[in-house]
């Protein structure tokens, strides 16, 4: 009986169903402790939902993490360590990351892992294969929605462009890159 009333109140207050679910699970010594635990649970739930939304809206075609990535097969500049990358410190120092190498060396894997880690830290990220980005920009320009699309892109704190060299070497994009 109380559960449905709590759910109704949550709906009217625009609170999540998490509160309803947690209201039955939380145990506390006092009303204030109960309320505090319930509110903290809701904050954790919202934070997790926000990070999940960031991951979904980033545009990754697959999810890769640092787990299992072998940094010993990658040459990093002296000032860059795996921890520097994993902790997304390059964002704090406004440092661009450019990766190059032969096919199959882990550039895409690492760029996706960096983007996923940024999303987990609550950082707005957008991932594009460069050719797809160029196509989307061209399509948006034709449709008169380029300004709107650019605003969406610029809302991101990090923009990951994968396969840049491939797009630069593709003759059909040559005119778009020459200025």
N, CA, C and O of each residue as an XYZ file, in Angstrom:
716
protein
N       0.830     -1.200      0.000
C       0.000      0.000      0.000
C       0.868      1.254      0.000
O       0.676      2.133     -0.840
N       1.816      1.351      0.927
C       2.679      2.531      0.987
C       3.555      2.649     -0.252
O       3.868      3.755     -0.694
N       3.941      1.536     -0.798
C       4.815      1.559     -1.979
C       4.146      2.284     -3.136
O       4.796      3.069     -3.825
N       2.870      2.039     -3.361
C       2.176      2.709     -4.466
C       2.005      4.203     -4.178
O       2.063      5.019     -5.098
N       1.796      4.561     -2.918
C       1.694      5.976     -2.561
C       3.036      6.675     -2.739
O       3.094      7.807     -3.220
N       4.103      6.005     -2.355
C       5.445      6.567     -2.537
C       5.719      6.747     -4.032
O       6.268      7.767     -4.448
N       5.340      5.761     -4.827
C       5.534      5.838     -6.274
C       4.760      7.010     -6.870
O       5.276      7.714     -7.737
N       3.539      7.223     -6.418
C       2.725      8.339     -6.893
C       3.375      9.669     -6.541
O       3.442     10.575     -7.372
N       3.849      9.781     -5.315
C       4.532     11.014     -4.880
C       5.805     11.248     -5.693
O       6.086     12.375     -6.101
N       6.555     10.205     -5.923
C       7.794     10.318     -6.711
C       7.481     10.790     -8.125
O       8.204     11.609     -8.692
N       6.400     10.267     -8.684
C       6.013     10.669    -10.030
C       5.637     12.146    -10.062
O       6.044     12.872    -10.969
N       4.866     12.589     -9.082
C       4.465     13.998     -9.021
C       5.662     14.913     -8.798
O       5.710     16.019     -9.335
N       6.627     14.453     -8.006
C       7.833     15.247     -7.730
C       8.914     15.060     -8.789
O       9.988     15.656     -8.714
N       8.608     14.217     -9.780
C       9.556     13.901    -10.846
C      10.844     13.284    -10.302
O      11.949     13.660    -10.694
N      10.676     12.352     -9.415
C      11.789     11.588     -8.857
C      11.750     10.192     -9.470
O      10.702      9.735     -9.926
N      12.874      9.534     -9.476
C      12.948      8.234    -10.143
C      12.307      7.124     -9.314
O      12.060      7.274     -8.117
N      12.049      6.017     -9.986
C      11.521      4.825     -9.319
C      12.551      4.230     -8.379
O      12.211      3.397     -7.539
N      13.789      4.636     -8.503
C      14.848      4.155     -7.613
C      14.480      4.419     -6.154
O      14.747      3.589     -5.285
N      13.881      5.546     -5.890
C      13.494      5.882     -4.511
C      12.473      4.879     -3.989
O      12.546      4.444     -2.839
N      11.527      4.519     -4.840
C      10.507      3.548     -4.438
C      11.162      2.214     -4.101
O      10.863      1.593     -3.081
N      12.070      1.786     -4.992
C      12.742      0.503     -4.773
C      13.629      0.541     -3.527
O      13.650     -0.412     -2.748
N      14.349      1.624     -3.343
C      15.272      1.721     -2.215
C      14.548      1.951     -0.885
O      15.079      1.630      0.178
N      13.338      2.506     -0.949
C      12.607      2.801      0.290
C      12.332      1.534      1.097
O      12.215      1.581      2.321
N      12.232      0.421      0.409
C      11.973     -0.846      1.095
C      13.254     -1.530      1.563
O      13.207     -2.371      2.461
N      14.391     -1.187      0.975
C      15.646     -1.872      1.264
C      16.495     -1.193      2.336
O      17.280     -1.851      3.020
N      16.339      0.111      2.480
C      17.198      0.868      3.395
C      16.767      0.664      4.839
O      15.583      0.716      5.172
N      17.754      0.433      5.674
C      17.518      0.342      7.116
C      18.328      1.427      7.798
O      19.459      1.709      7.405
N      17.742      2.036      8.829
C      18.433      3.117      9.524
C      17.959      3.202     10.971
O      16.912      2.668     11.336
N      18.754      3.882     11.777
C      18.467      4.054     13.198
C      17.457      5.172     13.461
O      16.736      5.147     14.458
N      17.414      6.162     12.545
C      16.503      7.298     12.742
C      15.899      7.695     11.393
O      16.331      7.237     10.336
N      14.896      8.555     11.465
C      14.257      9.043     10.239
C      15.246      9.834      9.387
O      15.270      9.711      8.162
N      16.056     10.644     10.056
C      17.031     11.459      9.317
C      18.076     10.583      8.623
O      18.434     10.844      7.474
N      18.559      9.570      9.295
C      19.537      8.662      8.703
C      18.907      7.930      7.511
O      19.552      7.741      6.480
N      17.657      7.528      7.663
C      16.934      6.863      6.580
C      16.829      7.793      5.371
O      17.113      7.396      4.240
N      16.418      9.031      5.629
C      16.264     10.004      4.546
C      17.608     10.272      3.874
O      17.680     10.341      2.647
N      18.657     10.421      4.649
C      19.982     10.665      4.101
C      20.432      9.504      3.211
O      20.934      9.726      2.109
N      20.256      8.281      3.678
C      20.631      7.111      2.882
C      19.811      7.034      1.591
O      20.334      6.691      0.531
N      18.534      7.356      1.696
C      17.660      7.329      0.530
C      18.087      8.383     -0.489
O      18.134      8.104     -1.687
N      18.396      9.581     -0.023
C      18.823     10.652     -0.923
C      20.187     10.343     -1.546
O      20.397     10.621     -2.727
N      21.094      9.787     -0.790
C      22.403      9.412     -1.334
C      22.252      8.319     -2.383
O      22.946      8.323     -3.399
N      21.355      7.400     -2.136
C      21.082      6.344     -3.110
C      20.569      6.942     -4.412
O      20.968      6.517     -5.496
N      19.690      7.919     -4.305
C      19.147      8.573     -5.492
C      20.242      9.321     -6.245
O      20.281      9.279     -7.475
N      21.120      9.997     -5.537
C      22.231     10.706     -6.191
C      23.142      9.729     -6.933
O      23.560     10.002     -8.058
N      23.446      8.602     -6.314
C      24.277      7.583     -6.966
C      23.582      7.027     -8.208
O      24.209      6.818     -9.247
N      22.281      6.794     -8.081
C      21.498      6.285     -9.208
C      21.516      7.279    -10.376
O      21.702      6.877    -11.525
N      21.327      8.555    -10.092
C      21.315      9.574    -11.137
C      22.686      9.720    -11.784
O      22.788      9.898    -12.997
N      23.747      9.644    -10.969
C      25.107      9.743    -11.503
C      25.381      8.580    -12.455
O      25.937      8.779    -13.535
N      24.998      7.385    -12.062
C      25.193      6.204    -12.911
C      24.367      6.328    -14.201
O      24.843      5.976    -15.280
N      23.153      6.820    -14.088
C      22.293      6.981    -15.268
C      22.869      8.041    -16.214
O      22.811      7.888    -17.434
N      23.421      9.112    -15.645
C      24.012     10.178    -16.464
C      25.228      9.654    -17.227
O      25.402      9.953    -18.408
N      26.065      8.874    -16.548
C      27.258      8.317    -17.197
C      26.870      7.302    -18.268
O      27.509      7.226    -19.318
N      25.838      6.535    -18.006
C      25.344      5.582    -18.998
C      24.819      6.322    -20.228
O      25.035      5.890    -21.360
N      24.138      7.423    -20.001
C      23.620      8.242    -21.101
C      24.776      8.837    -21.910
O      24.709      8.892    -23.138
N      25.836      9.281    -21.224
C      27.011      9.809    -21.916
C      27.643      8.745    -22.812
O      28.036      9.024    -23.945
N      27.736      7.519    -22.286
C      28.293      6.410    -23.076
C      27.454      6.146    -24.328
O      27.993      5.947    -25.417
N      26.144      6.146    -24.160
C      25.259      5.849    -25.289
C      25.263      6.972    -26.321
O      25.181      6.705    -27.520
N      25.355      8.211    -25.879
C      25.302      9.332    -26.815
C      26.666      9.663    -27.428
O      26.747     10.494    -28.332
N      27.726      9.030    -26.952
C      29.067      9.322    -27.471
C      29.241      8.848    -28.904
O      29.991      9.446    -29.675
N      28.548      7.774    -29.261
C      28.632      7.290    -30.634
C      29.647      6.180    -30.862
O      30.035      5.923    -32.001
N      30.080      5.522    -29.796
C      31.005      4.400    -29.959
C      30.280      3.269    -30.676
O      29.147      2.940    -30.327
N      30.921      2.675    -31.669
C      30.298      1.549    -32.353
C      30.558      0.256    -31.604
O      29.915     -0.758    -31.879
N      31.485      0.273    -30.665
C      31.745     -0.839    -29.769
C      32.360     -0.254    -28.501
O      32.941      0.831    -28.540
N      32.241     -0.952    -27.396
C      32.811     -0.463    -26.143
C      34.114     -1.201    -25.859
O      34.151     -2.430    -25.800
N      35.162     -0.437    -25.688
C      36.473     -0.986    -25.338
C      36.924     -0.306    -24.054
O      36.655      0.876    -23.837
N      37.614     -1.064    -23.202
C      38.161     -0.502    -21.969
C      39.653     -0.797    -21.904
O      40.185     -1.549    -22.720
N      40.308     -0.207    -20.939
C      41.741     -0.426    -20.782
C      42.059     -1.855    -20.324
O      43.190     -2.325    -20.449
N      41.045     -2.525    -19.797
C      41.260     -3.894    -19.344
C      41.700     -4.753    -20.521
O      40.993     -4.865    -21.523
N      42.842     -5.341    -20.391
C      43.366     -6.201    -21.438
C      44.209     -5.492    -22.478
O      44.819     -6.144    -23.324
N      44.256     -4.149    -22.430
C      45.077     -3.423    -23.399
C      46.538     -3.503    -22.974
O      46.869     -3.265    -21.812
N      47.401     -3.838    -23.916
C      48.822     -4.020    -23.622
C      49.600     -2.770    -24.032
O      49.895     -2.558    -25.208
N      49.922     -1.960    -23.045
C      50.668     -0.735    -23.323
C      52.114     -1.018    -23.723
O      52.773     -0.147    -24.291
N      52.615     -2.210    -23.439
C      54.000     -2.519    -23.793
C      54.186     -2.639    -25.305
O      55.318     -2.662    -25.789
N      53.096     -2.714    -26.045
C      53.175     -2.791    -27.502
C      52.985     -1.425    -28.155
O      52.906     -1.327    -29.380
N      52.911     -0.365    -27.338
C      52.682      0.985    -27.828
C      53.831      1.875    -27.363
O      54.282      1.774    -26.222
N      54.297      2.738    -28.247
C      55.335      3.698    -27.881
C      54.661      5.011    -27.494
O      53.984      5.641    -28.307
N      54.855      5.408    -26.253
C      54.286      6.658    -25.757
C      55.392      7.702    -25.614
O      56.542      7.355    -25.347
N      55.050      8.970    -25.791
C      56.040     10.015    -25.513
C      56.491      9.933    -24.049
O      55.761      9.413    -23.206
N      57.675     10.436    -23.751
C      58.233     10.326    -22.405
C      57.334     10.933    -21.338
O      57.267     10.419    -20.221
N      56.645     12.015    -21.666
C      55.800     12.693    -20.681
C      54.451     12.006    -20.483
O      53.698     12.372    -19.581
N      54.141     11.017    -21.314
C      52.842     10.353    -21.261
C      53.012      8.932    -20.724
O      53.807      8.143    -21.233
N      52.242      8.638    -19.688
C      52.255      7.294    -19.109
C      50.875      6.664    -19.300
O      49.903      7.374    -19.558
N      50.783      5.362    -19.177
C      49.450      4.741    -19.242
C      48.488      5.328    -18.204
O      47.301      5.495    -18.487
N      48.987      5.637    -17.019
C      48.122      6.220    -15.976
C      47.634      7.608    -16.378
O      46.487      7.969    -16.111
N      48.502      8.382    -17.017
C      48.137      9.710    -17.526
C      46.941      9.589    -18.465
O      46.001     10.381    -18.397
N      46.989      8.594    -19.337
C      45.882      8.370    -20.270
C      44.655      7.828    -19.553
O      43.549      8.329    -19.753
N      44.839      6.814    -18.723
C      43.717      6.191    -18.013
C      42.986      7.177    -17.120
O      41.767      7.095    -16.972
N      43.721      8.109    -16.524
C      43.115      9.098    -15.635
C      42.585     10.314    -16.387
O      42.068     11.253    -15.781
N      42.718     10.290    -17.706
C      42.251     11.385    -18.560
C      42.886     12.726    -18.189
O      42.251     13.774    -18.307
N      44.127     12.684    -17.746
C      44.825     13.910    -17.359
C      45.050     14.828    -18.555
O      45.211     16.036    -18.381
N      45.064     14.280    -19.750
C      45.244     15.094    -20.952
C      44.128     16.122    -21.098
O      44.312     17.155    -21.743
N      42.980     15.844    -20.504
C      41.871     16.791    -20.545
C      42.184     18.002    -19.670
O      41.965     19.143    -20.076
N      42.702     17.743    -18.461
C      43.042     18.826    -17.541
C      44.140     19.722    -18.091
O      44.167     20.921    -17.813
N      45.051     19.139    -18.876
C      46.171     19.911    -19.424
C      45.888     20.407    -20.838
O      46.774     20.956    -21.492
N      44.654     20.215    -21.313
C      44.256     20.623    -22.668
C      45.229     20.107    -23.728
O      45.645     20.844    -24.622
N      45.575     18.846    -23.609
C      46.515     18.218    -24.531
C      45.762     17.352    -25.534
O      44.957     16.500    -25.158
N      46.034     17.583    -26.808
C      45.461     16.733    -27.845
C      46.252     15.432    -27.908
O      47.465     15.421    -27.697
N      45.570     14.363    -28.192
C      46.209     13.058    -28.344
C      46.105     12.683    -29.822
O      45.009     12.625    -30.380
N      47.237     12.434    -30.441
C      47.277     12.002    -31.833
C      47.970     10.648    -31.852
O      49.096     10.508    -31.374
N      47.290      9.660    -32.406
C      47.859      8.310    -32.485
C      48.058      7.949    -33.945
O      47.191      8.192    -34.784
N      49.195      7.374    -34.233
C      49.462      6.921    -35.585
C      50.249      5.621    -35.526
O      50.917      5.325    -34.535
N      50.159      4.865    -36.583
C      50.850      3.589    -36.650
C      50.213      2.691    -37.679
O      49.245      3.061    -38.343
N      50.761      1.528    -37.798
C      50.271      0.560    -38.767
C      48.892      0.033    -38.377
O      48.441      0.177    -37.241
N      48.252     -0.575    -39.349
C      46.949     -1.197    -39.119
C      47.105     -2.292    -38.063
O      48.060     -3.068    -38.091
N      46.152     -2.340    -37.137
C      46.140     -3.401    -36.133
C      47.021     -3.153    -34.929
O      47.299     -4.079    -34.167
N      47.471     -1.912    -34.740
C      48.352     -1.625    -33.603
C      47.610     -1.131    -32.369
O      48.228     -0.894    -31.332
N      46.289     -0.970    -32.467
C      45.493     -0.613    -31.294
C      45.088      0.838    -31.197
O      44.646      1.277    -30.136
N      45.221      1.595    -32.264
C      44.866      3.017    -32.222
C      43.373      3.208    -31.940
O      42.995      3.994    -31.071
N      42.539      2.491    -32.672
C      41.096      2.605    -32.472
C      40.705      2.081    -31.099
O      39.900      2.699    -30.403
N      41.265      0.953    -30.708
C      40.987      0.373    -29.388
C      41.308      1.396    -28.296
O      40.495      1.646    -27.406
N      42.499      1.981    -28.377
C      42.929      2.935    -27.358
C      42.082      4.209    -27.385
O      41.746      4.749    -26.330
N      41.736      4.691    -28.570
C      40.930      5.910    -28.640
C      39.532      5.683    -28.068
O      38.980      6.562    -27.406
N      38.960      4.506    -28.320
C      37.648      4.197    -27.741
C      37.772      4.046    -26.226
O      36.926      4.544    -25.483
N      38.815      3.366    -25.766
C      39.016      3.195    -24.319
C      39.173      4.546    -23.629
O      38.652      4.741    -22.530
N      39.883      5.479    -24.259
C      40.029      6.831    -23.686
C      38.671      7.524    -23.611
O      38.342      8.154    -22.606
N      37.887      7.403    -24.678
C      36.559      8.013    -24.693
C      35.621      7.399    -23.676
O      34.865      8.110    -23.013
N      35.666      6.081    -23.547
C      34.817      5.392    -22.565
C      35.206      5.820    -21.153
O      34.342      6.074    -20.314
N      36.493      5.896    -20.900
C      36.966      6.316    -19.573
C      36.518      7.748    -19.268
O      36.135      8.058    -18.140
N      36.571      8.607    -20.275
C      36.102      9.982    -20.097
C      34.609      9.997    -19.745
O      34.188     10.734    -18.853
N      33.820      9.193    -20.438
C      32.381      9.107    -20.132
C      32.157      8.636    -18.702
O      31.281      9.150    -18.006
N      32.948      7.658    -18.259
C      32.819      7.148    -16.891
C      33.153      8.220    -15.863
O      32.699      8.155    -14.721
N      33.945      9.203    -16.269
C      34.289     10.310    -15.381
C      33.302     11.479    -15.513
O      33.486     12.532    -14.902
N      32.257     11.274    -16.317
C      31.227     12.303    -16.467
C      31.568     13.365    -17.493
O      31.008     14.461    -17.454
N      32.478     13.061    -18.412
C      32.926     14.021    -19.413
C      32.191     13.758    -20.729
O      32.175     12.631    -21.224
N      31.589     14.796    -21.283
C      30.840     14.661    -22.537
C      31.814     14.362    -23.668
O      32.752     15.119    -23.920
N      31.572     13.242    -24.344
C      32.466     12.753    -25.378
C      31.684     12.442    -26.640
O      30.554     11.959    -26.580
N      32.294     12.721    -27.786
C      31.725     12.344    -29.081
C      32.785     11.573    -29.846
O      33.938     11.997    -29.921
N      32.393     10.438    -30.413
C      33.292      9.591    -31.190
C      32.795      9.538    -32.621
O      31.618      9.278    -32.871
N      33.701      9.787    -33.561
C      33.359      9.724    -34.975
C      34.461      9.004    -35.736
O      35.646      9.183    -35.454
N      34.064      8.202    -36.687
C      35.004      7.811    -37.718
C      35.043      9.030    -38.632
O      33.995      9.553    -39.012
N      36.203      9.471    -38.977
C      36.337     10.739    -39.690
C      35.522     10.767    -40.974
O      34.879     11.774    -41.272
N      35.538      9.691    -41.733
C      34.758      9.651    -42.977
C      33.272      9.844    -42.693
O      32.586     10.554    -43.428
N      32.775      9.219    -41.635
C      31.361      9.366    -41.263
C      31.072     10.797    -40.819
O      30.005     11.337    -41.111
N      32.018     11.408    -40.118
C      31.845     12.797    -39.683
C      31.779     13.727    -40.895
O      30.927     14.614    -40.957
N      32.671     13.523    -41.845
C      32.674     14.350    -43.051
C      31.347     14.182    -43.795
O      30.770     15.160    -44.270
N      30.869     12.949    -43.893
C      29.581     12.703    -44.550
C      28.448     13.412    -43.818
O      27.575     14.019    -44.439
N      28.471     13.328    -42.508
C      27.412     13.957    -41.694
C      27.466     15.486    -41.835
O      26.428     16.140    -41.931
N      28.663     16.042    -41.849
C      28.803     17.487    -42.035
C      28.275     17.913    -43.407
O      27.559     18.907    -43.527
N      28.635     17.152    -44.427
C      28.170     17.450    -45.781
C      26.655     17.336    -45.876
O      25.993     18.192    -46.463
N      26.114     16.273    -45.295
C      24.658     16.053    -45.299
C      23.940     17.171    -44.536
O      22.902     17.662    -44.979
N      24.490     17.563    -43.405
C      23.886     18.637    -42.608
C      23.904     19.957    -43.366
O      22.957     20.740    -43.295
N      24.987     20.192    -44.086
C      25.070     21.423    -44.872
C      23.999     21.440    -45.951
O      23.336     22.456    -46.164
N      23.832     20.296    -46.641
C      22.814     20.201    -47.693
C      21.410     20.391    -47.135
O      20.556     21.002    -47.778
N      21.173     19.861    -45.926
C      19.841     19.934    -45.307
C      19.591     21.244    -44.582
O      18.482     21.486    -44.107
N      20.601     22.087    -44.492
C      20.455     23.357    -43.781
C      20.495     23.210    -42.272
O      20.044     24.094    -41.543
N      21.045     22.076    -41.796
C      21.108     21.827    -40.352
C      22.541     21.814    -39.829
O      22.804     21.305    -38.739
N      23.467     22.373    -40.607
C      24.877     22.358    -40.216
C      25.101     23.095    -38.901
O      25.848     22.627    -38.042
N      24.468     24.222    -38.750
C      24.630     25.008    -37.515
C      24.179     24.207    -36.296
O      24.851     24.201    -35.264
N      23.053     23.542    -36.422
C      22.524     22.722    -35.328
C      23.467     21.564    -35.012
O      23.730     21.277    -33.844
N      23.978     20.894    -36.055
C      24.895     19.775    -35.862
C      26.195     20.249    -35.216
O      26.727     19.581    -34.330
N      26.697     21.378    -35.648
C      27.936     21.915    -35.072
C      27.744     22.251    -33.589
O      28.653     22.039    -32.786
N      26.594     22.761    -33.229
C      26.315     23.052    -31.819
C      26.338     21.772    -30.992
O      26.841     21.762    -29.868
N      25.790     20.686    -31.552
C      25.812     19.401    -30.858
C      27.243     18.914    -30.660
O      27.607     18.457    -29.576
N      28.035     19.015    -31.695
C      29.432     18.574    -31.608
C      30.196     19.405    -30.578
O      30.947     18.866    -29.765
N      29.996     20.709    -30.622
C      30.760     21.604    -29.753
C      30.354     21.530    -28.283
O      31.044     22.073    -27.421
N      29.246     20.864    -27.995
C      28.863     20.641    -26.597
C      29.775     19.618    -25.931
O      29.871     19.565    -24.705
N      30.442     18.807    -26.748
C      31.316     17.762    -26.218
C      32.597     18.372    -25.655
O      33.128     19.349    -26.183
N      33.073     17.773    -24.577
C      34.356     18.182    -24.004
C      35.505     17.507    -24.745
O      36.610     18.043    -24.823
N      35.226     16.322    -25.288
C      36.215     15.563    -26.051
C      35.575     15.120    -27.357
O      34.444     14.635    -27.379
N      36.316     15.295    -28.445
C      35.890     14.787    -29.736
C      36.978     13.838    -30.217
O      38.135     14.226    -30.377
N      36.588     12.594    -30.442
C      37.522     11.577    -30.920
C      37.234     11.354    -32.402
O      36.124     10.981    -32.781
N      38.250     11.588    -33.236
C      38.134     11.347    -34.680
C      39.034     10.175    -35.029
O      40.258     10.281    -34.965
N      38.430      9.071    -35.393
C      39.157      7.855    -35.713
C      39.348      7.761    -37.222
O      38.542      8.277    -37.996
N      40.405      7.108    -37.619
C      40.712      6.855    -39.022
C      40.833      8.139    -39.830
O      40.322      8.229    -40.946
N      41.507      9.125    -39.265
C      41.701     10.412    -39.944
C      42.513     10.254    -41.219
O      42.134     10.780    -42.266
N      43.623      9.537    -41.143
C      44.476      9.370    -42.329
C      43.742      8.670    -43.451
O      43.927      9.013    -44.618
N      42.921      7.707    -43.124
C      42.148      6.998    -44.141
C      41.231      7.968    -44.874
O      41.105      7.909    -46.098
N      40.589      8.862    -44.120
C      39.697      9.844    -44.737
C      40.489     10.848    -45.571
O      40.028     11.270    -46.632
N      41.668     11.232    -45.105
C      42.497     12.185    -45.848
C      42.990     11.600    -47.167
O      43.159     12.327    -48.146
N      43.219     10.293    -47.195
C      43.715      9.647    -48.399
C      42.605      9.224    -49.354
O      42.882      8.796    -50.474
N      41.380      9.337    -48.932
C      40.248      8.976    -49.781
C      39.995     10.125    -50.754
O      39.694     11.242    -50.332
N      40.115      9.861    -52.032
C      40.022     10.926    -53.040
C      38.671     11.630    -53.036
O      38.595     12.794    -53.429
N      37.607     10.969    -52.606
C      36.292     11.603    -52.618
C      36.164     12.699    -51.564
O      35.284     13.554    -51.660
N      37.048     12.678    -50.548
C      37.012     13.716    -49.517
C      38.064     14.788    -49.739
O      38.127     15.763    -48.989
N      38.889     14.616    -50.759
C      40.034     15.512    -50.992
C      39.592     16.976    -51.040
O      40.228     17.829    -50.421
N      38.523     17.274    -51.757
C      38.077     18.651    -51.914
C      37.590     19.236    -50.594
O      37.677     20.447    -50.395
N      37.087     18.415    -49.698
C      36.586     18.915    -48.420
C      37.714     19.319    -47.485
O      37.537     20.192    -46.636
N      38.883     18.683    -47.638
C      39.981     18.969    -46.738
C      40.913     20.069    -47.257
O      41.682     20.640    -46.483
N      40.852     20.367    -48.549
C      41.713     21.398    -49.128
C      41.022     22.743    -48.929
O      39.857     22.926    -49.284
N      41.770     23.673    -48.354
C      41.175     24.991    -48.103
C      41.984     26.060    -48.787
O      41.648     27.241    -48.698
